[in-house]
Amino acid sequence: MMQLDQAKRLKELEKENARLKRLLADEILGKELLKEALEKKL
């Protein structure tokens, strides 16, 4: 039983990790786009 619970928990953590990585990538991309936009204006 313990192994099944651990496997489920691992799956949940992997899913959450993937979600956080996507959020971080979006943040980085957004900052890069803002930086490029500002550089073009100056």
Contacts in CASP RR format, 6 or more apart in sequence:
PFRMAT RR
TARGET T0000
AUTHOR 0000-0000-0000
METHOD contacts of the structure
MODEL  1
MMQLDQAKRLKELEKENARLKRLLADEILGKELLKEALEKKL
END
